[in-house]
Amino acid sequence: MKNTKYFPFERNHYFYGKLLSVDDFRLEQKYGNDKRRMLNRFLYGAGVVTGMNVVGVDDMTILVESGLALDYAGREIVIDEPAVRKLGMLEGFSDYEEDRNTDYLYLCVAYEEEETERVHSISRSGQKGGEACNKIREGYRLFLTRKEPECELQTGRSLFESVQTVYWGRGIRVRQICPRFARGKSRVEMVIEVENIGQQDSFAFSYELDLNCMTYEGRSRLSVSFDELLFEKAGRYRFSYGLDVMGLKDTGGTAVLAPGSFRLRIGKKQTEEEAQAKSVIWISARDAQEEVRREYHEKGMDQIQKDGADQELYLAKLSLLRAGDAVIIDAIEKMPFGQYVSGSFLQDALLELAGRQGRGGAGAAAGAGDGRGNGFSDPAGVRIAEGVETIELGAGAGRGKRLFSREISHGLGMGGTAVILSLKGEKPQETYFGAPGVFEDDLPQVELAARTDAQRGTFVIGLRTLSATPRERIEVKWTAVQDRRELLEDKKEQRIFIRPNVLNLNVRESYYLEAVCSNMLDTGVCWQVKDQGGSINENGMYTAPNTAGVYEVTAASTAYPQVKASVFVIVREKGV
């Protein structure tokens, strides 16, 4: 029964002498159901709450464990006891047997109602043979489908992550995954996900992305390439590119596939295929959490209603093999589209765990060894991050050898930061500060130093051996300390730099200017053009005037108006 429309809400109005009909009682049930389902959908979302794990019993049989889910209409789907099903018994399998061009199926679950308990009716009006259904049992339906979701499913991740399908065909799917929000002057990660969903031959592809308000290695174009032969054979591959976001605000940065740039090679044959993608990252002065909260509160109602109530819940992707006329299950991928709903118990546990990690408690060493630190701050404004970096010495390092770590991000942001270095001992609980030669333990005799970059929020560890050592590597524990109060008080070194420092343009031509703020927590600037020398918006987009000449553009800090910088723009007539 497709009772998926909530609005408008209407309930019975009771009064003495009212004649109640079947419609009145149905309205009573519908009112309560619709209110509950609306809250389910808007407060919790759609997906599996718990259970519904899919496992293989044998080559032709699966088992779906008991569990609870909410569908896209907010209706509860309950599997109260494990369900065992033969593939051949499931709806949709016959369609697969007729199609020899695919080797996988999706197992889905949907809400279903069933009329039960036929009873005698004293009214023959509209009833067959004087019987009527006495009860409606709520249940579920398991079925198989080859159909992928028509659009990217609305999950928790979709609130902060954008997924664009670049190409889908010939058993290959390429998707482009970006954050939906970013701050100006930050770095974001673009993930390329490649899925082999039936292509037997090895394949490779490439395409070009035109970047706006973002750069990759200083360029406004990114070349994406993939060759399956360079990866370990798998069904899904992921790799990423780091994009640098310009110092703008309240504007959309885009990564658009350049028309005609997509190239696909299957085996040794080059094919011509159509592809398109446009990823949009909203650049803002606010952090991603604030943006997610703002957009959800402003647009969540429209987006949820647009999702549609007939979208399926995908429990598993079944990879199948044909052996003559028989079909067997080769592999089961659980929850291929990540349709989960986080209940309050799970959210409470995750928040508590995050709090412990932030305080340096349970799990605080999760970042050790990978160069990334775990940070916390106290109310006084002191922020601390720590981590462990491994430095390779090589075989038989002699005296006076100098070695340097990679550039490490401490995660505390820009500004002056003190870095304390220590040497990890043989025992996990031992750490050596200062000169390790004071102790008689068998430790490498080394000097440690750190060079920080206040603009990038990074540092590099330097090491010099004082004597020969047989060790091939050592572990250096680092602690970064930043006092935000000093940054707020120290205004003597606050400066603004404008990039580029000289600009040549034709009349009516436009160009983005970037203001780099040094030693400022608030990096907002106010742009101004002198002597009617063109125009510039709040994001630094300068448009030259109709008249050639030399014009001055200034940028002043909104937090510290006395801190200013200027750049001269040389405007020429076209062709001059």
C-alpha positions as CSV (number, residue, x, y, z in Angstrom):
1,M,0.0,0.0,0.0
2,K,1.6,3.3,-1.2
3,N,0.7,5.4,1.9
4,T,3.8,7.6,1.5
5,K,2.3,11.1,1.5
6,Y,2.4,13.0,4.8
7,F,0.8,16.3,4.0
8,P,-1.6,17.9,4.7
9,F,-2.2,16.6,8.2
10,E,-5.8,16.1,9.1
11,R,-7.4,14.5,12.1
12,N,-10.8,13.7,13.4
13,H,-12.9,16.2,15.3
14,Y,-15.1,14.3,17.8
15,F,-18.4,15.6,19.1
16,Y,-21.4,14.0,20.7
17,G,-23.7,12.5,18.1
18,K,-21.0,12.1,15.4
19,L,-21.6,9.1,13.2
20,L,-18.3,7.3,12.7
21,S,-17.5,5.6,9.4
22,V,-14.7,3.4,8.1
23,D,-13.1,6.5,6.6
24,D,-13.0,8.2,10.1
25,F,-11.2,5.2,11.6
26,R,-8.7,5.0,8.7
27,L,-8.0,8.7,9.1
28,E,-7.3,8.2,12.8
29,Q,-4.6,5.6,12.0
30,K,-3.2,7.6,9.1
31,Y,-2.8,10.7,11.2
32,G,-0.7,8.9,13.8
33,N,1.3,6.9,11.3
34,D,2.1,9.9,9.1
35,K,3.3,12.0,12.1
36,R,5.6,9.2,13.3
37,R,7.0,8.5,9.8
38,M,7.6,12.1,9.1
39,L,9.7,12.4,12.3
40,N,11.5,9.1,11.4
41,R,12.5,10.5,8.0
42,F,13.4,14.1,9.0
43,L,15.1,13.3,12.3
44,Y,16.9,10.0,11.6
45,G,17.0,9.6,7.8
46,A,16.7,6.4,5.8
47,G,18.8,3.2,6.0
48,V,19.6,0.3,8.2
49,V,19.5,1.1,11.9
50,T,20.8,-2.2,13.1
51,G,21.3,-5.8,11.8
52,M,20.2,-7.0,8.4
53,N,23.7,-8.4,7.8
54,V,23.8,-10.6,4.6
55,V,25.9,-13.8,4.7
56,G,26.2,-16.7,2.3
57,V,24.9,-20.1,3.4
58,D,26.0,-22.1,0.4
59,D,26.6,-21.4,-3.3
60,M,22.9,-20.6,-4.0
61,T,21.6,-19.5,-0.6
62,I,21.8,-16.3,1.5
63,L,20.8,-15.5,5.0
64,V,19.6,-12.0,6.1
65,E,20.0,-11.5,9.8
66,S,17.2,-9.9,11.9
67,G,17.3,-6.1,12.0
68,L,15.6,-2.8,11.8
69,A,15.6,-0.2,9.0
70,L,13.8,3.0,8.0
71,D,12.8,3.4,4.3
72,Y,12.7,6.7,2.4
73,A,9.1,7.3,3.5
74,G,10.0,6.9,7.2
75,R,8.3,3.5,7.5
76,E,9.8,0.9,9.8
77,I,11.1,-2.3,8.2
78,V,11.5,-5.1,10.7
79,I,13.0,-8.5,10.0
80,D,12.1,-10.2,13.3
81,E,13.9,-13.4,12.6
82,P,16.7,-14.5,10.2
83,A,15.5,-15.0,6.7
84,V,17.0,-17.7,4.5
85,R,16.4,-17.5,0.8
86,K,17.5,-19.4,-2.3
87,L,18.4,-17.1,-5.1
88,G,16.0,-18.8,-7.5
89,M,13.1,-18.0,-5.0
90,L,13.8,-14.3,-4.9
91,E,11.9,-11.8,-7.1
92,G,14.1,-10.5,-9.9
93,F,16.3,-13.6,-10.3
94,S,14.5,-14.7,-13.5
95,D,15.4,-11.3,-15.1
96,Y,19.0,-12.1,-14.4
97,E,18.8,-15.5,-16.0
98,E,17.6,-14.0,-19.2
99,D,20.4,-11.5,-19.3
100,R,23.9,-12.9,-19.8
101,N,25.6,-9.6,-19.9
102,T,25.9,-9.0,-16.2
103,D,27.5,-10.9,-13.3
104,Y,26.1,-9.3,-10.3
105,L,22.8,-8.4,-8.6
106,Y,21.8,-6.2,-5.7
107,L,19.8,-7.6,-2.8
108,C,17.2,-5.0,-1.7
109,V,14.6,-4.8,1.1
110,A,11.4,-2.9,1.0
111,Y,8.4,-2.2,3.3
112,E,5.3,-4.3,2.5
113,E,1.8,-4.7,3.9
114,E,-0.3,-7.9,3.8
115,E,-4.0,-8.3,4.4
116,T,-4.7,-11.2,6.8
117,E,-7.5,-12.9,8.7
118,R,-10.5,-13.1,6.4
119,V,-13.7,-12.7,8.4
120,H,-17.4,-12.6,7.7
121,S,-18.8,-9.2,7.0
122,I,-22.4,-8.3,7.8
123,S,-22.2,-5.8,5.1
124,R,-21.9,-7.0,1.5
125,S,-21.2,-3.6,0.1
126,G,-17.9,-3.6,-1.7
127,Q,-17.0,-7.1,-0.2
128,K,-16.6,-10.3,-2.2
129,G,-18.7,-13.1,-0.8
130,G,-19.5,-11.3,2.4
131,E,-15.9,-11.5,3.6
132,A,-13.4,-8.8,4.6
133,C,-9.8,-8.4,5.8
134,N,-9.7,-8.1,9.5
135,K,-6.1,-7.1,10.0
136,I,-3.1,-5.7,8.0
137,R,0.3,-7.2,8.9
138,E,3.3,-5.0,8.3
139,G,6.3,-6.8,6.9
140,Y,9.0,-6.7,4.3
141,R,10.0,-7.9,0.8
142,L,13.4,-9.1,-0.3
143,F,14.1,-8.9,-4.0
144,L,17.0,-8.8,-6.5
145,T,17.6,-6.0,-9.0
146,R,20.2,-5.0,-11.5
147,K,19.1,-1.4,-11.2
148,E,21.5,1.1,-9.6
149,P,20.1,4.0,-7.7
150,E,18.8,6.6,-10.1
151,C,20.5,9.4,-8.0
152,E,23.1,9.5,-5.3
153,L,21.3,8.3,-2.2
154,Q,20.8,10.7,0.7
155,T,22.9,9.4,3.5
156,G,24.6,11.2,6.4
157,R,27.7,11.6,4.2
158,S,25.8,13.3,1.4
159,L,25.3,16.3,3.7
160,F,29.0,17.1,3.5
161,E,30.2,15.1,0.5
162,S,29.4,15.4,-3.2
163,V,29.6,12.4,-5.5
164,Q,29.5,12.9,-9.3
165,T,29.4,10.0,-11.8
166,V,32.0,10.8,-14.5
167,Y,31.5,7.7,-16.6
168,W,29.4,4.6,-16.4
169,G,29.5,1.9,-19.1
170,R,31.2,-1.2,-20.4
171,G,31.3,-2.6,-16.9
172,I,33.2,0.4,-15.6
173,R,32.1,3.2,-13.3
174,V,34.2,6.3,-12.5
175,R,33.0,8.6,-9.7
176,Q,34.4,11.9,-8.4
177,I,34.1,12.6,-4.7
178,C,34.7,16.0,-3.2
179,P,33.8,17.8,0.1
180,R,30.7,20.1,-0.4
181,F,32.2,22.9,1.8
182,A,35.7,24.3,2.3
183,R,37.3,27.3,3.9
184,G,39.3,29.7,1.9
185,K,43.1,29.1,1.8
186,S,42.8,25.5,2.7
187,R,43.5,22.2,1.0
188,V,40.8,19.7,0.1
189,E,41.0,16.1,-1.1
190,M,39.3,15.0,-4.4
191,V,38.9,11.2,-4.4
192,I,38.5,9.3,-7.7
193,E,36.7,6.0,-7.2
194,V,36.9,3.4,-10.0
195,E,34.6,0.3,-9.9
196,N,35.0,-2.7,-12.1
197,I,31.5,-4.1,-12.3
198,G,32.0,-6.7,-15.0
199,Q,34.8,-5.6,-17.4
200,Q,37.1,-8.7,-17.9
201,D,39.9,-6.9,-19.8
202,S,42.3,-4.5,-18.1
203,F,41.4,-0.8,-18.8
204,A,42.8,2.7,-18.4
205,F,41.3,6.1,-18.7
206,S,42.3,9.8,-18.5
207,Y,40.5,13.1,-18.5
208,E,41.1,16.8,-17.8
209,L,39.5,18.9,-15.1
210,D,39.2,22.7,-15.4
211,L,39.5,24.2,-11.9
212,N,37.9,27.5,-10.9
213,C,38.8,29.1,-7.5
214,M,41.1,26.1,-6.9
215,T,44.5,25.0,-8.1
216,Y,46.4,21.8,-8.3
217,E,50.2,22.2,-7.9
218,G,49.7,25.8,-8.8
219,R,47.8,25.2,-12.0
220,S,44.1,25.6,-12.8
221,R,43.9,22.3,-14.7
222,L,44.2,18.8,-13.3
223,S,45.0,15.7,-15.3
224,V,43.3,12.6,-13.9
225,S,44.6,9.3,-15.1
226,F,44.2,5.6,-14.1
227,D,45.6,2.3,-15.4
228,E,44.3,-0.9,-13.9
229,L,47.6,-2.7,-14.6
230,L,49.4,-0.4,-12.1
231,F,47.1,-1.5,-9.2
232,E,46.6,-4.8,-7.5
233,K,43.6,-6.5,-9.1
234,A,40.4,-5.6,-7.2
235,G,36.8,-4.7,-7.8
236,R,37.2,-1.1,-6.6
237,Y,40.1,1.4,-6.7
238,R,40.5,4.7,-4.9
239,F,43.1,7.4,-5.3
240,S,43.1,11.2,-4.6
241,Y,44.4,14.6,-5.5
242,G,45.0,17.5,-3.1
243,L,43.4,20.8,-4.3
244,D,44.4,24.2,-2.9
245,V,41.4,26.5,-2.3
246,M,41.9,30.2,-3.0
247,G,41.3,32.7,-0.2
248,L,37.7,33.5,-1.2
249,K,34.4,33.4,0.6
250,D,30.7,32.8,-0.3
251,T,31.5,31.5,-3.8
252,G,31.5,28.2,-5.5
253,G,34.7,26.5,-6.6
254,T,34.3,24.1,-9.5
255,A,36.0,21.2,-11.0
256,V,34.5,20.6,-14.5
257,L,35.5,17.9,-17.0
258,A,36.9,19.5,-20.1
259,P,34.7,18.6,-23.1
260,G,36.2,15.9,-25.3
261,S,39.1,15.1,-22.9
262,F,37.8,11.7,-21.6
263,R,39.9,8.8,-23.1
264,L,39.2,5.1,-22.4
265,R,41.3,2.1,-23.3
266,I,40.0,-1.4,-22.8
267,G,42.7,-4.0,-23.4
268,K,44.6,-2.5,-26.3
269,K,41.7,-0.9,-28.0
270,Q,41.0,2.8,-27.6
271,T,37.3,3.7,-27.5
272,E,35.3,6.9,-27.7
273,E,33.0,7.4,-24.8
274,E,31.0,10.3,-23.5
275,A,31.7,11.5,-19.9
276,Q,30.8,14.6,-17.9
277,A,31.2,15.8,-14.3
278,K,30.9,19.1,-12.4
279,S,31.9,19.1,-8.7
280,V,31.1,22.2,-6.8
281,I,32.8,23.1,-3.5
282,W,31.2,26.0,-1.6
283,I,34.0,28.3,-0.3
284,S,33.1,30.0,3.0
285,A,34.6,31.7,6.0
286,R,32.8,29.3,8.2
287,D,33.9,25.7,8.9
288,A,32.2,22.7,7.3
289,Q,30.1,21.8,10.4
290,E,28.6,25.3,10.4
291,E,27.8,25.1,6.7
292,V,26.3,21.6,6.9
293,R,24.1,22.7,9.8
294,R,23.1,25.9,8.0
295,E,22.2,24.3,4.7
296,Y,20.3,21.4,6.3
297,H,18.2,23.8,8.4
298,E,17.5,26.0,5.3
299,K,17.1,23.4,2.6
300,G,16.6,20.0,4.3
301,M,12.8,20.0,3.9
302,D,12.9,20.5,0.1
303,Q,15.8,18.0,-0.3
304,I,14.1,15.2,1.7
305,Q,10.8,15.6,-0.2
306,K,12.7,15.5,-3.5
307,D,14.3,12.2,-2.6
308,G,11.1,10.2,-3.3
309,A,9.7,7.5,-1.2
310,D,10.2,4.6,-3.7
311,Q,14.0,4.4,-3.4
312,E,15.2,1.0,-2.4
313,L,17.4,0.0,0.5
314,Y,20.4,-1.9,-0.8
315,L,21.6,-4.6,1.6
316,A,24.2,-6.3,-0.5
317,K,25.8,-6.7,-3.9
318,L,26.0,-10.3,-4.9
319,S,28.8,-11.2,-7.4
320,L,27.7,-14.3,-9.4
321,L,29.4,-16.9,-11.5
322,R,27.8,-19.0,-14.2
323,A,28.7,-22.7,-14.4
324,G,26.8,-24.0,-17.4
325,D,23.1,-23.5,-16.6
326,A,23.9,-23.1,-12.8
327,V,24.6,-19.8,-11.0
328,I,26.6,-19.6,-7.9
329,I,27.5,-16.8,-5.4
330,D,31.1,-15.8,-5.8
331,A,31.2,-12.9,-3.3
332,I,29.0,-10.7,-1.1
333,E,29.6,-7.0,-0.7
334,K,27.6,-5.7,2.3
335,M,25.8,-2.3,2.2
336,P,27.3,-1.2,-1.1
337,F,25.9,2.3,-0.9
338,G,26.4,2.8,2.9
339,Q,22.7,3.3,3.7
340,Y,22.9,3.4,7.5
341,V,21.0,5.3,10.2
342,S,22.9,6.2,13.4
343,G,20.8,5.6,16.5
344,S,21.1,7.7,19.6
345,F,23.1,4.9,21.4
346,L,25.7,4.8,18.6
347,Q,25.9,8.6,18.4
348,D,26.4,8.9,22.2
349,A,29.2,6.3,22.1
350,L,31.0,8.1,19.2
351,L,30.7,11.5,20.9
352,E,32.1,10.1,24.1
353,L,35.0,8.4,22.3
354,A,35.8,11.6,20.4
355,G,35.8,13.5,23.7
356,R,38.2,11.0,25.2
357,Q,40.5,11.2,22.2
358,G,40.5,15.0,22.4
359,R,41.4,14.9,26.1
360,G,44.3,12.5,25.3
361,G,42.6,9.5,26.9
362,A,41.5,6.2,25.4
363,G,42.7,5.9,21.8
364,A,44.8,9.1,21.9
365,A,47.7,7.4,20.2
366,A,45.7,6.7,17.0
367,G,47.8,9.0,14.9
368,A,51.2,7.8,16.1
369,G,53.5,6.7,13.4
370,D,51.8,8.4,10.5
371,G,53.0,12.0,11.2
372,R,49.5,13.2,12.1
373,G,49.0,14.4,15.6
374,N,46.2,14.3,18.2
375,G,45.4,17.7,19.5
376,F,43.5,19.3,22.4
377,S,43.2,22.8,23.9
378,D,42.4,24.2,27.3
379,P,40.2,27.1,28.2
380,A,43.2,29.4,28.6
381,G,43.8,29.3,24.9
382,V,46.8,26.9,24.8
383,R,46.5,24.3,22.0
384,I,48.6,21.2,21.9
385,A,49.2,18.5,19.3
386,E,51.5,15.5,19.3
387,G,52.5,12.6,17.2
388,V,55.4,10.3,16.3
389,E,57.5,10.5,13.1
390,T,59.8,7.7,11.9
391,I,63.1,8.9,10.3
392,E,65.0,6.4,8.2
393,L,68.8,6.4,8.9
394,G,69.8,3.8,6.3
395,A,72.3,1.0,6.7
396,G,75.3,1.9,8.9
397,A,74.8,5.6,9.4
398,G,78.1,7.3,10.3
399,R,78.9,10.4,12.3
400,G,77.8,13.8,11.1
401,K,75.0,12.5,8.8
402,R,72.2,15.0,8.4
403,L,68.6,13.8,7.8
404,F,65.3,15.5,7.5
405,S,61.7,14.4,7.9
406,R,59.0,15.2,5.4
407,E,56.9,18.4,6.0
408,I,54.5,17.6,8.9
409,S,51.2,19.3,9.5
410,H,50.7,19.8,13.3
411,G,47.0,20.6,12.8
412,L,47.0,23.8,14.9
413,G,46.7,26.1,12.0
414,M,48.8,29.2,11.1
415,G,50.8,31.2,13.7
416,G,53.8,30.8,15.8
417,T,54.2,27.3,17.2
418,A,56.8,25.7,19.5
419,V,57.8,22.2,18.8
420,I,59.3,19.9,21.5
421,L,61.2,16.8,20.3
422,S,62.1,13.7,22.1
423,L,63.5,10.3,21.3
424,K,61.5,7.1,21.7
425,G,63.3,4.4,23.6
426,E,63.3,0.6,23.1
427,K,60.5,0.2,25.7
428,P,57.1,1.7,24.8
429,Q,56.9,3.6,28.1
430,E,60.3,5.3,27.7
431,T,60.9,8.7,26.1
432,Y,64.2,10.6,26.2
433,F,64.4,14.4,26.3
434,G,67.5,16.4,25.9
435,A,70.9,14.7,25.2
436,P,70.4,10.9,25.2
437,G,74.1,10.4,25.8
438,V,73.6,11.3,29.5
439,F,72.1,7.8,29.9
440,E,74.0,4.6,29.5
441,D,71.2,3.0,27.5
442,D,72.0,1.7,24.0
443,L,70.6,4.7,22.2
444,P,71.7,6.4,19.0
445,Q,73.6,9.6,19.7
446,V,71.8,12.3,17.7
447,E,70.9,16.0,17.8
448,L,67.3,16.9,17.0
449,A,66.0,20.3,15.8
450,A,62.7,21.6,14.2
451,R,62.0,24.2,11.6
452,T,58.5,25.6,11.7
453,D,56.5,27.4,9.0
454,A,53.9,29.8,10.6
455,Q,52.2,30.5,7.3
456,R,51.6,26.8,6.4
457,G,51.1,25.4,9.9
458,T,53.8,22.8,9.4
459,F,57.3,21.9,10.5
460,V,60.3,19.8,9.5
461,I,62.4,17.7,11.9
462,G,66.1,17.8,11.4
463,L,68.5,15.2,12.7
464,R,72.3,14.9,12.9
465,T,74.2,11.8,14.1
466,L,76.9,12.4,16.7
467,S,78.4,8.9,16.3
468,A,78.0,5.9,14.1
469,T,75.0,3.7,14.8
470,P,73.8,0.3,13.5
471,R,70.2,1.4,13.7
472,E,68.4,1.8,10.4
473,R,65.6,4.1,11.8
474,I,64.6,6.0,14.9
475,E,61.2,7.3,16.2
476,V,60.9,10.9,17.2
477,K,58.0,12.0,19.3
478,W,56.9,15.6,18.7
479,T,54.7,17.9,20.7
480,A,53.5,21.2,19.1
481,V,52.3,24.0,21.5
482,Q,50.6,27.1,20.3
483,D,49.4,29.9,22.6
484,R,46.6,31.7,20.8
485,R,46.7,34.5,23.3
486,E,50.1,35.6,22.1
487,L,48.8,35.6,18.5
488,L,46.0,37.9,19.4
489,E,48.3,40.3,21.4
490,D,51.2,40.4,18.9
491,K,50.1,42.8,16.1
492,K,53.6,44.2,15.3
493,E,54.3,41.4,12.7
494,Q,50.8,41.4,11.1
495,R,51.1,42.0,7.4
496,I,49.1,41.6,4.2
497,F,50.7,40.5,0.9
498,I,48.8,40.7,-2.4
499,R,49.4,38.1,-5.1
500,P,50.5,38.9,-7.8
501,N,52.5,42.0,-6.7
502,V,52.2,43.5,-10.2
503,L,49.4,42.8,-12.6
504,N,49.1,43.5,-16.4
505,L,45.6,43.4,-17.9
506,N,43.7,44.5,-21.0
507,V,40.8,46.9,-20.6
508,R,37.7,45.2,-19.2
509,E,39.7,42.1,-18.4
510,S,39.2,40.3,-15.0
511,Y,41.5,38.6,-12.7
512,Y,41.4,37.1,-9.1
513,L,43.7,38.9,-6.6
514,E,44.7,37.0,-3.5
515,A,45.3,38.6,-0.1
516,V,47.7,36.7,2.1
517,C,47.3,37.6,5.8
518,S,50.3,37.0,8.1
519,N,49.9,36.4,11.8
520,M,46.1,37.1,11.8
521,L,43.4,34.9,13.2
522,D,40.8,36.9,11.2
523,T,41.9,36.8,7.6
524,G,39.0,38.9,6.2
525,V,40.0,41.8,4.0
526,C,38.2,44.8,2.5
527,W,39.1,45.5,-1.2
528,Q,39.1,49.0,-2.7
529,V,40.1,50.5,-6.1
530,K,41.4,54.1,-6.2
531,D,40.7,56.8,-8.8
532,Q,37.8,54.9,-10.4
533,G,40.3,52.4,-11.7
534,G,37.9,49.5,-12.3
535,S,36.0,47.5,-9.8
536,I,36.6,44.6,-7.4
537,N,34.2,42.4,-5.4
538,E,34.6,41.0,-1.9
539,N,36.3,37.8,-3.2
540,G,39.1,39.8,-4.9
541,M,37.8,39.5,-8.5
542,Y,39.2,42.7,-10.1
543,T,37.7,44.0,-13.4
544,A,39.8,46.6,-15.3
545,P,38.1,49.8,-16.5
546,N,37.5,50.9,-20.1
547,T,40.5,53.3,-20.0
548,A,44.1,52.3,-20.1
549,G,46.4,53.4,-17.3
550,V,48.0,52.5,-14.0
551,Y,45.6,51.9,-11.1
552,E,46.1,51.1,-7.4
553,V,44.1,48.4,-5.6
554,T,44.3,48.1,-1.8
555,A,43.4,45.4,0.7
556,A,42.8,46.3,4.3
557,S,42.2,43.9,7.2
558,T,38.7,44.0,8.5
559,A,39.9,43.1,12.0
560,Y,42.9,45.4,12.0
561,P,42.1,48.3,9.6
562,Q,45.6,49.8,10.1
563,V,47.1,46.8,8.3
564,K,46.9,47.4,4.6
565,A,48.7,46.4,1.3
566,S,48.4,47.6,-2.3
567,V,49.2,46.4,-5.8
568,F,49.5,48.4,-9.0
569,V,47.5,47.2,-12.1
570,I,48.8,48.2,-15.5
571,V,45.8,48.4,-17.9
572,R,46.5,48.4,-21.6
573,E,44.3,48.7,-24.7
574,K,43.9,45.3,-26.5
575,G,46.7,44.6,-28.9
576,V,49.0,47.2,-27.4
